[in-house]
């Protein structure tokens, strides 16, 4: 139930093992015989532009982190300030003061954050933006329950000359399905993301934008990405096709499942983050625990064959792809409660977990 993972369809997985896994191409046409590989990239980018209603798409980043690096390199210079959600509030460490900004020489500033509703504090953030005047503002986080206030703060960002980036790594599948938020219509200049979390493609990254094609492209090859793994890009085309056809129903069910899971966990006495705001609008539910409690809880659940991370984010993307709905989420909440509230032997619970899992061996929305 890791929110960082999903399950790709047989069609996507079969393309990953095709002959393209051993092939190269390059934008300067250094390699001969690559016209079909180049066409695959073009068609994949065109499909991504259509799905996300973007003017530009770049599918060569090997991960969401590399997409972050490319965008920061393109829109900021050494010594510039950037602003995003801090890691103590669920922000992504890779773009914090211990991640790529440190390597590239950027000053990192945190958004003011309202822990009660687990989101950026809009009024305080507007003041902080005026004071710090960052060159790049990044919305999005690793722990993300609710849409971020892109629309509310994008005008302030424009007034100070900041580029607005939305890191949709976790919620990209929900954005593709039109069920979370629409960053490029709400004021973001660039949308980046991982293609394997709530989005159900192969592991990789993507960059989408309303413009800035030349600025972004020149930082991709050969600076940060060389061989882009063309089997992965072909597999991404298949996943984008699936999302175009099934993405809205999938994303809607993911969110319904998260809400059902959160509500039932709360009824069983498990304390969750974001209760005052309705628990969640995304693919994840977050248990309110200290770091030490999180490790213990994750370890006990692992013994019961329920896999979460030590932050105790509980995702619903993969379960949704397997065909589970609200009723199954209530059952899963009960299983978690048996381990973490009633202190039942995890090995005993694991038998019921495996029984439930075997009922959903197929894969849907593909």
C-alpha positions, 0 to 999 in steps of 0.5 A, a space after each residue: 500500500 505504498 503511495 509511491 508505487 503502482 502496478 503497470 498493466 501487462 501491455 505496459 510491462 511487455 513493452 519494457 522487455 522489448 528490443 528497445 531496451 538495448 537501443 540508443 538514439 540522440 537528438 543530434 542523430 549521432 546514431 543511424 537507424 533510429 527513425 522509429 525510436 525518434 518517432 516513439 518519442 514524438 508520439 509519446 510526447 504528443 499523447 502526453 500533451 493531449 492528455 494534460 492539455 500542455 503545449 510542450 512535453 518532455 518524456 526523457 527524464 529517468 525519474 521525477 527527481 531528474 525532472 526536478 533537477 532539469 527544471 531547477 537548472 533551467 529556471 534558476 541560477 546559482 545563488 538564487 532562492 527557491 521556495 517549496 514545502 519543507 521536508 518536516 511538512 511532507 515536502 520532497 527532500 530532493 528539492 530541499 536544503 539537503 537535496 539538489 538545491 544544495 548541490 546546485 548552490 540554491 537557497 531553499 526557503 519553506 512555505 509557511 504551513 498550516 498543519 491543522 489542514 495540512 496545507 500551505 498557509 495562503 496568507 502567510 505564504 503570500 507575505 513570504 513570497 514578497 519578502 524572499 522573492 524566490 526565482 522558482 516556486 514549487 508546489 507539491 509534496 511527498 505527503 500530499 492530501 489536498 490540492 495546493 493553493 496554486 490559483 491563490 498564489 500564482 498571481 503573487 508569484 508572477 508579480 515577483 517574477 517567479 517561475 511556478 512549478 508544480 511537482 505532481 510526482 505523487 498525484 500525476 495519475 489523479 491530475 491526468 484523470 481530472 480529479 485532483 487539480 489542474 495546475 497548468 490551468 491554475 497558474 503553474 508554468 510547468 508540471 513535472 512528475 513521476 510516472 509510476 505512483 498514482 500514474 500507472 506507467 513505468 518508473 520514470 519522469 515527465 515534464 509538461 508546460 505551457 511554453 519554455 520548450 527551448 529553455 527546458 530542452 537544452 538542460 535535458 541532453 546531454 547535461 542531465 539525461 543521455 540514454 533515456 531508456 526507449 523501452 520505458 518511453 514506449 511503455 509510457 506511451 501505452 500507459 498514457 493511452 490507458 489513462 486517456 481511456 480509463 483515467 477518469 474512472 480510475 482516479 475517481 475510484 482512487 479518491 473514493 477509496 482513500 476517503 473510505 479507508 481514512 474514515 474507517 481507520 478513524 472509526 477504529 481509533 487510528 489518529 490521522 493527519 488532515 481530519 479537520 479538512 476531511 482526511 484526504 482528497 488524494 491517493 494517500 492517507 497519513 497516520 499521525 505518528 512520531 517517527 519512532 511510532 511510525 517505524 514500529 507501526 510499519 514493522 508490525 504491519 509488514 509482519 501482517 503482509 500489509 506494506 506501508 512506509 515508516 511515515 505511515 502513508 497508506 496508498 490506494 492506487 495499486 489496490 484500486 488497479 486491482 479492482 478494490 472498492 470502498 467495501 475492501 477499504 473498510 476491510 483493510 482498515 479493519 485488518 490494520 486496526 487488528 494489528 495496530 489497535 487490538 495488538 493481534 498477532 500479525 501472523 494471524 492477520 496475515 492469513 486474512 490479508 492473503 485471502 483478500 489479496 487472492 480475490 483480486 489477482 487481476 488488473 483493471 483500468 487497462 
